[in-house]
Every structure is written in structure tokens, then in C-alpha cells.
Amino acid sequence: MADRNFSTTRILLGIHDKQAAFVIREHGASPNPTPVEERREEGRVETGLVYEQAVGIEDETGRQLRLRRIELHLDEPTRHGENIIRLLTNVLAERDDCITRTHMAAL
């Protein structure tokens, strides 16, 4: 689990290459994932509404990686004025009993 400063295409592909799982907050500019499917509502947590979407990233050589984007649309903005928090993960939806609910509730 890491903050958005570690959300670069190179880092995400490197972690994936090591066959490790990650949940990293998405940076505003990098890696700039491309939506693969429509965003869908997953439910509500204490701090807001949760959405999920399949996205993809691509490095400069054309290598691609499919990820999940989990979005929390906050009821109240963060201290920095953000209304939406986006997480990127390579953990499959079937295996993440806790990512959506536990981590979003902590935000």
C-alpha cells in the first residue's frame, strides 16, 4: 500500500513483475490509466460512495497492464479540498474481501 508519489507506470509494472499485490493511490498525472469498462457503483461506506472500474496502463514500449480503479466520492472534502480519492490495484475483485470496504472506510 502506498501513496500517490509511487503511482507511476514504471513502479506499478515493477511491482506486478515481482508478482506482488499493490494498492496505490492514483496520482493526478501519472500513470493516467485508460478506462477499459464503465465505472459502476459498488455501495456506500461511512465516508462516501464507492465506485469501481477496470482501467489499463501502458509503458513507453507498449507493454500493458490491466488494473482496478476504486474511487471514493467523499461526503466531505479532504483537508486539501479533494472530493474524490482514487486507488489503483492489481488485486482481483474476487480476492479483495477488504480493499473496498476497509481501506475506503479508513480514508
C-alpha positions as CSV (number, residue, x, y, z in Angstrom):
1,M,0.0,0.0,0.0
2,A,1.5,3.3,-1.0
3,D,0.6,7.0,-1.5
4,R,0.3,8.7,-4.9
5,N,4.0,9.6,-5.2
6,F,4.6,5.9,-6.0
7,S,1.9,5.8,-8.7
8,T,4.0,5.7,-11.8
9,T,3.7,3.3,-14.7
10,R,7.3,2.1,-14.1
11,I,6.7,1.4,-10.4
12,L,3.4,-0.3,-10.9
13,L,4.8,-2.6,-13.6
14,G,7.8,-3.3,-11.5
15,I,5.7,-4.4,-8.5
16,H,3.5,-6.5,-10.8
17,D,6.6,-8.2,-12.3
18,K,7.6,-9.3,-8.8
19,Q,4.2,-11.0,-8.6
20,A,3.3,-8.7,-5.6
21,A,0.0,-7.2,-5.0
22,F,-0.4,-3.4,-4.6
23,V,-3.0,-0.8,-3.6
24,I,-1.6,2.7,-4.5
25,R,-3.4,6.0,-4.5
26,E,-3.6,7.3,-8.1
27,H,-1.6,10.4,-8.9
28,G,-3.4,13.1,-10.9
29,A,-1.0,13.0,-13.8
30,S,0.7,9.6,-13.8
31,P,0.2,6.9,-14.9
32,N,-3.0,8.3,-16.4
33,P,-4.9,5.0,-16.8
34,T,-7.3,4.4,-19.7
35,P,-10.8,3.2,-18.8
36,V,-11.5,-0.4,-20.1
37,E,-15.1,-0.5,-18.9
38,E,-17.7,1.8,-17.5
39,R,-17.5,2.9,-13.8
40,R,-20.0,1.1,-11.6
41,E,-21.3,1.9,-8.2
42,E,-20.3,-0.6,-5.5
43,G,-22.0,0.8,-2.5
44,R,-21.6,3.2,0.4
45,V,-19.1,3.4,3.2
46,E,-19.1,5.7,6.2
47,T,-17.2,8.5,4.4
48,G,-18.9,8.3,0.9
49,L,-19.9,6.4,-2.2
50,V,-17.6,3.8,-3.7
51,Y,-17.2,3.1,-7.4
52,E,-15.0,0.6,-9.3
53,Q,-13.7,0.5,-12.9
54,A,-11.3,-1.6,-14.9
55,V,-8.5,0.5,-16.4
56,G,-5.3,-0.1,-18.2
57,I,-1.8,1.4,-18.3
58,E,0.9,1.2,-20.9
59,D,4.6,1.9,-20.8
60,E,6.7,3.5,-23.5
61,T,7.4,0.1,-25.1
62,G,3.7,-0.7,-25.5
63,R,3.6,-3.1,-22.6
64,Q,0.1,-3.1,-21.0
65,L,-1.3,-3.9,-17.5
66,R,-4.9,-4.1,-16.6
67,L,-5.8,-2.7,-13.2
68,R,-8.8,-1.9,-11.0
69,R,-9.6,1.7,-10.1
70,I,-11.5,2.1,-6.9
71,E,-12.9,5.6,-6.3
72,L,-14.3,7.1,-3.1
73,H,-16.6,10.1,-3.7
74,L,-16.3,11.8,-0.3
75,D,-19.3,13.3,1.5
76,E,-16.8,15.9,2.9
77,P,-13.7,17.1,1.1
78,T,-10.2,16.3,2.5
79,R,-8.2,18.9,4.2
80,H,-6.6,19.6,0.8
81,G,-10.1,20.1,-0.8
82,E,-10.2,16.8,-2.7
83,N,-13.7,15.3,-3.2
84,I,-12.6,12.1,-4.9
85,I,-9.9,9.6,-3.9
86,R,-8.8,7.0,-6.5
87,L,-6.9,3.8,-5.7
88,L,-5.2,1.6,-8.3
89,T,-4.7,-2.1,-7.6
90,N,-3.8,-5.3,-9.3
91,V,-5.7,-7.4,-6.8
92,L,-8.6,-9.2,-8.5
93,A,-12.1,-8.3,-7.2
94,E,-12.7,-11.9,-6.2
95,R,-9.8,-11.8,-3.8
96,D,-10.1,-8.4,-2.1
97,D,-12.6,-9.1,0.6
98,C,-11.3,-6.0,2.4
99,I,-9.9,-3.4,-0.1
100,T,-13.1,-1.7,-1.0
101,R,-14.7,-1.6,2.4
102,T,-11.8,-1.5,4.9
103,H,-9.4,0.9,3.1
104,M,-12.1,3.2,1.9
105,A,-13.6,3.5,5.4
106,A,-10.1,4.5,6.7
107,L,-9.9,7.4,4.2
